[in-house]
Amino acid sequence: MQERSGAVRPAHAIRSYVMRAGRITAAQQRALSELWPRYGVAFTPRPLDLDALFGRIAPRTLEIGFGNGDNLLARAVRDPGRDFLGVEVHRPGIGHLLLGAAAAGLTNLRIIAHDAVEVLQRQLADACLDEVQLLFPDPWPKKRHHKRRLIQPAVIELLADRLRTGGRLHIVTDWQPYAEQMLVDLNACTRLERAVPDQPSVDPSAAPSERTATRFEKRGERLGHRIHEYLFLRHA
Ligand SMILES: C[S@@+](CC[C@H](N)C(=O)[O-])C[C@H]1O[C@@H](n2cnc3c(N)ncnc32)[C@H](O)[C@@H]1O
């Protein structure tokens, strides 16, 4: 179906990824079967009780599209008082994170292996999150693929629904045209307010934000790309 330019695409119609076969190591494959029961959460079309899932009440971060889980693992290790939920569809990356989580003995991490849009729509309740991170979401550079970008109005509204008042939405990209588009869409959401201005050439080691340099951040840096970092707060 041809999209009219400027038409708002409904969230359920966004296909932001293609399932890549990808090479999976024997250890990652084993982790998917042996460690999944410890950290994995099956997709179900009903809102999760996160207090029951984590067995406590604590601040909660959702990372969407965590890739290899570099950031999620580092943050969960650094901050045992916070619970972390990761959503990803790339099985080798999930296996990689499972191995790291078990090696670190984490108890504050859970993983959902499913389309994040559907998880947001159906498996997460309103105002259940204190923070959402999206680090280097796929830029889908070709114009005909822009409709596949995760950060677009319908998903931003969903994210605002799922964040608590005062919650943080943190998005980082190295793809300038995507950064420009997402800033327009984020500014258009009346429930979100920009917390810090975009900073040129953020050095990740010095970045004030809560994140660890990921594989795609390092790739962007090697290519000489400027890193765009957006932090928005959910207001009442
Ligand atoms: C460019 S990679 C970035 C990975 C990681 N955040 C990093 O910075 O290295 C984007 C990731 O988002 C995942 N992804 C894209 N759309 C998704 C969706 N709808 N649900 C879950 N994961 C998704 C992809 O599988 C991929 O691993």
The ligand as a MOL file (V3000), in Angstrom:
LIG
                    3D

  0  0  0     0  0            999 V3000
M  V30 BEGIN CTAB
M  V30 COUNTS 27 29 0 0 0
M  V30 BEGIN ATOM
M  V30 1 C 21.0510 -1.0720 14.7600 0
M  V30 2 S 20.7560 -2.3160 15.9710 0 CHG=1
M  V30 3 C 21.3330 -1.5270 17.4790 0
M  V30 4 C 21.6080 -2.5230 18.5540 0
M  V30 5 C 22.1220 -1.9460 19.8700 0
M  V30 6 N 21.1520 -1.0720 20.4920 0
M  V30 7 C 23.4300 -1.2150 19.6680 0
M  V30 8 O 23.4490 0.0240 19.8220 0
M  V30 9 O 24.4330 -1.8900 19.3640 0 CHG=-1
M  V30 10 C 19.0030 -2.2460 16.1700 0
M  V30 11 C 18.4550 -3.4360 16.9280 0
M  V30 12 O 17.0570 -3.2430 17.1340 0
M  V30 13 C 16.4030 -4.4750 16.9910 0
M  V30 14 N 15.0020 -4.2020 16.6530 0
M  V30 15 C 14.5500 -3.4800 15.6060 0
M  V30 16 N 13.2130 -3.4060 15.6210 0
M  V30 17 C 12.8120 -4.0960 16.7110 0
M  V30 18 C 11.5370 -4.3930 17.2510 0
M  V30 19 N 10.4040 -3.9420 16.6690 0
M  V30 20 N 11.4650 -5.1370 18.3560 0
M  V30 21 C 12.5980 -5.5940 18.9520 0
M  V30 22 N 13.8380 -5.3430 18.4900 0
M  V30 23 C 13.9420 -4.6090 17.3750 0
M  V30 24 C 17.1660 -5.1950 15.8950 0
M  V30 25 O 17.0090 -6.6030 15.9550 0
M  V30 26 C 18.5970 -4.7530 16.1900 0
M  V30 27 O 19.2590 -5.6830 17.0150 0
M  V30 END ATOM
M  V30 BEGIN BOND
M  V30 1 1 1 2
M  V30 2 1 2 3
M  V30 3 1 2 10
M  V30 4 1 3 4
M  V30 5 1 4 5
M  V30 6 1 5 6
M  V30 7 1 5 7
M  V30 8 2 7 8
M  V30 9 1 7 9
M  V30 10 1 10 11
M  V30 11 1 11 12
M  V30 12 1 11 26
M  V30 13 1 12 13
M  V30 14 1 13 14
M  V30 15 1 13 24
M  V30 16 1 14 15
M  V30 17 1 14 23
M  V30 18 2 15 16
M  V30 19 1 16 17
M  V30 20 1 17 18
M  V30 21 2 17 23
M  V30 22 1 18 19
M  V30 23 2 18 20
M  V30 24 1 20 21
M  V30 25 2 21 22
M  V30 26 1 22 23
M  V30 27 1 24 25
M  V30 28 1 24 26
M  V30 29 1 26 27
M  V30 END BOND
M  V30 END CTAB
M  END
